Amino acid sequence: MWKTIIRRILIMIPELILLSVLVFMLAKLMPGDPFTGLLTPQTSAAQVHELKVRAGLYDPWYVQYWRWIVHMFQGDLGMSYQFKSLVANLIAERATNTLWLSLLTVILSYAIAIPLGVIAGRYENTKRDKLIQFYSFVVYAIPAFVFYLLGVYFFGYKLHWFPTSGSVSVSADSGLSYLFSRLDHMILPALLMAILSTTSIIQYLRSEIIDNTNQDFVKTARSKGVSEKMVFWKHILRNSLLPIAAFFGYSITGLLGGSIFLETIFGYPGMGLLFMDSIVSRDYSVITALVMLYGLLNLIGTLLSDIVLSIVDPRVRIE
């Protein structure tokens, strides 16, 4: 298994190199340059030219690419001209907010989806199953940004149950008040994002339960006189949950990228909002760093899912 993991990690290296080339070339094709956000009516052409010369923007593209890669490996992701901060520090700060939101979202997703998926699979084609299927179809059909806007409007502005922006109250100091304030700001966005992500888990778990119900090992257990309750909980459900467990690693890394719609609507200072603000202001250093990070997270998420599945299910081994 360890040899396979090392081999998969080595395969990720050329994938990251290809991704870096694509990101760099697409950034070069975007209109403007890294200094576009600094331009004012008082900025002269000579000043802009001097900035570009010092940044090496007149060098050949391969020289600029190599310099960018070397700096990236050294932890130097550049300077954000919009936020007047090092990109590495800026991403680290925003990633912390997104990490806590992602963890809460994953917990709520599994807490909602697993019971519903179990009920739908165990009571196939009953009223309970059809009701859960209807819930899944309705949630799946609603566009994400519409769902988030409705949640903000009803639970934030109409009912005033939750705050509608920020990650923590300004008045919250250290200790429990800070913890509760941060949790209060995360509950609504995490719950809304979790509800949207439950549909795939519910449908997958339902299908797994229905499929395992007709397997030979279940028929053998019934023929030996094992009770239906024991057959379901010990054989059917246990085997159906194994693939779901593999989604956990991918869910965490996927959500670390943040939800652009959700964080923008809620004004939540995470990586999704940072990405949107950087695109609007043409902050190229932040954009390229975030796209590279998203690509790396997707590769890591896929690897983690395979590792988790091979651990929880001894019958599966990474090939």
C-alpha positions as CSV (number, residue, x, y, z in Angstrom):
1,M,0.0,0.0,0.0
2,W,2.8,2.4,0.9
3,K,4.5,1.8,-2.4
4,T,1.2,2.6,-4.2
5,I,0.8,5.8,-2.2
6,I,4.3,6.9,-3.1
7,R,3.8,6.1,-6.7
8,R,0.5,8.1,-6.7
9,I,2.3,11.1,-5.1
10,L,5.1,10.9,-7.8
11,I,2.4,10.9,-10.5
12,M,1.0,14.1,-9.0
13,I,4.3,15.9,-9.8
14,P,3.9,16.1,-13.6
15,E,0.2,16.9,-13.1
16,L,1.1,19.9,-10.9
17,I,3.7,21.0,-13.5
18,L,1.1,20.9,-16.3
19,L,-1.3,22.7,-14.1
20,S,1.2,25.4,-13.3
21,V,2.0,26.0,-17.0
22,L,-1.7,26.3,-17.8
23,V,-2.3,28.7,-14.9
24,F,0.7,30.8,-15.8
25,M,-0.2,31.1,-19.5
26,L,-3.9,31.8,-18.8
27,A,-2.8,34.5,-16.3
28,K,-0.6,36.0,-19.0
29,L,-3.6,36.0,-21.4
30,M,-5.8,37.9,-19.0
31,P,-6.3,41.6,-19.7
32,G,-4.2,44.1,-17.7
33,D,-1.2,43.2,-15.5
34,P,-0.5,42.8,-11.8
35,F,-0.3,46.6,-11.4
36,T,-3.7,47.3,-12.9
37,G,-5.2,47.8,-9.5
38,L,-2.6,50.4,-8.6
39,L,-3.3,52.7,-11.5
40,T,-4.8,56.1,-10.7
41,P,-5.3,59.2,-12.8
42,Q,-2.1,60.6,-11.3
43,T,0.0,57.5,-12.3
44,S,2.3,58.3,-15.2
45,A,3.3,56.0,-18.0
46,A,6.9,56.2,-16.8
47,Q,6.0,55.0,-13.4
48,V,4.0,52.0,-14.8
49,H,7.0,51.2,-17.1
50,E,9.4,51.3,-14.1
51,L,7.1,48.9,-12.1
52,K,7.0,46.5,-15.0
53,V,10.7,46.5,-15.5
54,R,11.4,45.8,-11.8
55,A,8.8,43.0,-11.8
56,G,10.4,41.5,-14.9
57,L,7.3,41.6,-17.0
58,Y,9.3,42.3,-20.1
59,D,11.4,39.1,-19.8
60,P,10.5,36.1,-22.0
61,W,7.6,34.1,-20.7
62,Y,9.7,31.0,-19.8
63,V,12.0,33.2,-17.7
64,Q,9.0,34.7,-15.9
65,Y,7.5,31.2,-15.4
66,W,10.7,29.8,-14.0
67,R,11.1,32.7,-11.6
68,W,7.5,32.3,-10.5
69,I,7.9,28.5,-9.9
70,V,11.2,29.0,-7.9
71,H,9.6,31.7,-5.7
72,M,6.6,29.5,-5.2
73,F,8.7,26.6,-3.9
74,Q,10.4,29.0,-1.6
75,G,7.1,30.0,-0.1
76,D,7.1,33.4,-1.8
77,L,3.7,33.7,-3.6
78,G,4.1,37.4,-4.2
79,M,2.4,40.5,-2.9
80,S,-1.3,41.2,-3.1
81,Y,-1.6,44.8,-4.4
82,Q,-5.2,44.9,-3.4
83,F,-4.8,43.9,0.3
84,K,-1.2,45.2,0.6
85,S,-0.1,41.9,2.2
86,L,1.9,38.9,1.3
87,V,-0.2,36.3,-0.6
88,A,1.0,33.4,1.6
89,N,-0.1,35.2,4.8
90,L,-3.4,36.3,3.2
91,I,-4.2,32.7,2.1
92,A,-3.2,31.3,5.4
93,E,-5.6,33.7,7.2
94,R,-8.5,33.0,4.9
95,A,-7.9,29.3,4.8
96,T,-8.3,29.1,8.6
97,N,-11.8,30.6,8.3
98,T,-12.7,28.3,5.4
99,L,-11.3,25.3,7.3
100,W,-13.7,25.7,10.2
101,L,-16.6,26.4,7.9
102,S,-15.8,23.3,5.9
103,L,-15.5,21.0,9.0
104,L,-18.9,22.2,10.3
105,T,-20.4,21.7,6.8
106,V,-19.1,18.1,6.4
107,I,-20.4,17.2,9.9
108,L,-23.8,18.6,9.2
109,S,-23.9,17.0,5.7
110,Y,-23.2,13.5,7.1
111,A,-25.5,14.0,10.1
112,I,-28.4,14.9,7.8
113,A,-27.7,12.7,4.8
114,I,-26.9,9.3,6.5
115,P,-30.2,9.0,8.4
116,L,-32.2,10.0,5.3
117,G,-30.2,7.7,3.0
118,V,-30.7,4.8,5.5
119,I,-34.4,5.3,5.7
120,A,-34.8,5.7,1.9
121,G,-32.8,2.6,1.2
122,R,-34.4,0.4,3.9
123,Y,-37.9,1.4,3.0
124,E,-37.6,1.5,-0.7
125,N,-40.7,2.7,-2.7
126,T,-42.6,3.5,0.5
127,K,-44.0,6.9,1.4
128,R,-40.9,7.7,3.5
129,D,-38.7,6.9,0.5
130,K,-40.7,8.9,-1.9
131,L,-40.7,11.9,0.5
132,I,-36.9,11.8,0.8
133,Q,-36.6,11.4,-2.9
134,F,-38.8,14.5,-3.4
135,Y,-36.6,16.4,-0.9
136,S,-33.5,15.4,-2.9
137,F,-34.9,16.4,-6.2
138,V,-36.1,19.8,-5.0
139,V,-32.8,20.6,-3.3
140,Y,-30.9,19.4,-6.3
141,A,-33.0,21.6,-8.6
142,I,-32.5,24.8,-6.7
143,P,-29.5,26.9,-7.9
144,A,-27.0,27.4,-5.2
145,F,-27.0,31.2,-5.2
146,V,-30.8,31.3,-5.1
147,F,-30.8,28.9,-2.1
148,Y,-28.2,31.0,-0.3
149,L,-30.1,34.2,-0.9
150,L,-33.3,32.7,0.4
151,G,-31.6,31.5,3.5
152,V,-30.0,34.9,4.2
153,Y,-33.3,36.7,3.6
154,F,-35.5,34.5,5.8
155,F,-33.2,33.4,8.6
156,G,-31.1,36.6,8.6
157,Y,-33.2,39.6,7.7
158,K,-36.7,38.4,8.4
159,L,-36.3,36.2,11.5
160,H,-33.0,37.7,12.7
161,W,-31.8,34.3,13.9
162,F,-28.3,34.5,12.5
163,P,-25.8,37.2,11.5
164,T,-25.6,37.8,7.7
165,S,-22.0,38.8,7.3
166,G,-18.5,38.4,8.7
167,S,-16.9,35.5,10.7
168,V,-17.0,36.9,14.2
169,S,-18.5,39.9,16.0
170,V,-16.3,42.9,16.6
171,S,-17.3,43.0,20.3
172,A,-16.3,39.4,20.9
173,D,-13.1,39.1,22.9
174,S,-11.1,36.0,23.5
175,G,-12.5,32.9,25.2
176,L,-16.0,31.5,25.1
177,S,-17.6,34.7,23.7
178,Y,-15.3,34.6,20.7
179,L,-15.9,30.8,20.2
180,F,-19.7,31.2,20.4
181,S,-19.6,34.3,18.1
182,R,-17.6,32.4,15.5
183,L,-20.0,29.5,15.7
184,D,-23.0,31.8,15.4
185,H,-21.6,33.2,12.2
186,M,-20.9,29.8,10.7
187,I,-24.1,27.9,11.5
188,L,-26.3,29.3,8.8
189,P,-23.8,29.2,5.9
190,A,-22.6,25.8,6.9
191,L,-26.2,24.4,7.2
192,L,-27.2,25.8,3.8
193,M,-24.1,24.4,2.1
194,A,-24.6,21.1,3.9
195,I,-28.2,20.8,2.8
196,L,-27.1,21.2,-0.9
197,S,-24.4,18.6,-0.5
198,T,-26.7,16.0,1.1
199,T,-28.4,15.0,-2.1
200,S,-25.5,13.1,-3.6
201,I,-24.8,11.3,-0.3
202,I,-28.5,10.3,0.1
203,Q,-28.8,9.0,-3.4
204,Y,-25.5,7.1,-3.3
205,L,-26.2,5.5,0.2
206,R,-29.7,4.6,-0.9
207,S,-28.4,2.9,-4.0
208,E,-25.7,1.0,-2.0
209,I,-28.3,-0.3,0.5
210,I,-30.7,-1.4,-2.3
211,D,-27.8,-3.1,-4.1
212,N,-26.4,-4.8,-1.0
213,T,-29.9,-6.1,-0.1
214,N,-29.7,-8.5,-3.1
215,Q,-26.2,-9.7,-2.5
216,D,-25.4,-13.3,-1.9
217,F,-23.9,-12.7,1.6
218,V,-27.2,-11.2,2.7
219,K,-29.2,-14.1,1.3
220,T,-26.8,-16.5,3.1
221,A,-27.3,-14.7,6.4
222,R,-31.1,-14.9,6.1
223,S,-31.0,-18.6,5.2
224,K,-29.1,-19.1,8.5
225,G,-32.0,-17.6,10.4
226,V,-30.4,-14.3,11.2
227,S,-33.1,-11.7,12.1
228,E,-33.9,-9.0,9.6
229,K,-32.8,-6.3,12.0
230,M,-29.4,-7.9,12.4
231,V,-29.1,-8.5,8.7
232,F,-29.7,-4.9,7.9
233,W,-27.5,-3.3,10.6
234,K,-24.6,-5.7,10.6
235,H,-24.4,-6.8,6.9
236,I,-26.3,-4.4,4.6
237,L,-25.7,-1.0,6.3
238,R,-22.1,-1.8,7.3
239,N,-21.1,-2.6,3.8
240,S,-23.1,0.3,2.3
241,L,-21.3,2.9,4.6
242,L,-17.8,1.9,3.4
243,P,-17.9,3.9,0.2
244,I,-19.5,6.8,2.0
245,A,-16.6,6.9,4.4
246,A,-14.2,7.4,1.4
247,F,-16.0,10.6,0.5
248,F,-15.0,12.2,3.8
249,G,-11.4,13.0,2.7
250,Y,-12.5,14.4,-0.6
251,S,-15.3,16.5,1.0
252,I,-12.9,18.2,3.3
253,T,-10.3,19.1,0.7
254,G,-13.0,20.1,-1.8
255,L,-14.7,22.4,0.7
256,L,-11.4,24.0,1.6
257,G,-11.6,25.8,-1.7
258,G,-14.6,27.6,-0.3
259,S,-17.9,28.3,-1.9
260,I,-17.6,31.5,-4.0
261,F,-21.4,32.0,-4.0
262,L,-21.9,31.4,-0.3
263,E,-18.9,33.4,1.0
264,T,-19.7,36.3,-1.3
265,I,-23.4,36.4,-0.3
266,F,-22.6,36.1,3.4
267,G,-19.5,38.3,3.2
268,Y,-17.6,35.5,4.9
269,P,-13.9,36.1,4.8
270,G,-12.8,32.8,3.4
271,M,-10.9,31.6,0.3
272,G,-14.0,31.8,-1.9
273,L,-14.6,35.5,-1.2
274,L,-10.8,36.1,-1.6
275,F,-10.9,34.5,-5.0
276,M,-13.8,36.6,-6.1
277,D,-12.3,39.8,-4.8
278,S,-9.0,39.0,-6.5
279,I,-10.7,38.4,-9.9
280,V,-12.7,41.7,-9.7
281,S,-9.5,43.7,-8.8
282,R,-7.3,41.7,-11.1
283,D,-4.9,40.7,-8.3
284,Y,-3.0,38.2,-10.4
285,S,-0.6,37.0,-7.6
286,V,-3.6,35.9,-5.5
287,I,-5.5,34.4,-8.4
288,T,-2.6,32.2,-9.6
289,A,-1.8,31.1,-6.1
290,L,-5.4,30.1,-5.3
291,V,-5.9,28.2,-8.6
292,M,-2.7,26.2,-7.9
293,L,-3.9,25.5,-4.4
294,Y,-7.3,24.4,-5.6
295,G,-5.7,22.0,-8.1
296,L,-3.4,20.6,-5.4
297,L,-6.4,20.1,-3.0
298,N,-8.3,18.2,-5.7
299,L,-5.4,15.8,-6.2
300,I,-4.9,15.3,-2.5
301,G,-8.6,14.8,-2.0
302,T,-8.7,12.0,-4.6
303,L,-5.7,10.3,-3.0
304,L,-7.2,10.6,0.5
305,S,-10.5,9.1,-0.7
306,D,-8.6,6.1,-2.1
307,I,-6.6,5.7,1.1
308,V,-9.6,5.9,3.4
309,L,-11.5,3.4,1.3
310,S,-8.6,0.9,1.3
311,I,-8.4,1.3,5.1
312,V,-12.1,0.8,6.0
313,D,-12.6,-1.9,3.4
314,P,-9.8,-4.6,3.4
315,R,-11.2,-6.0,0.2
316,V,-10.2,-2.9,-1.7
317,R,-6.6,-2.0,-2.4
318,I,-5.3,0.9,-4.4
319,E,-4.1,-0.2,-7.8
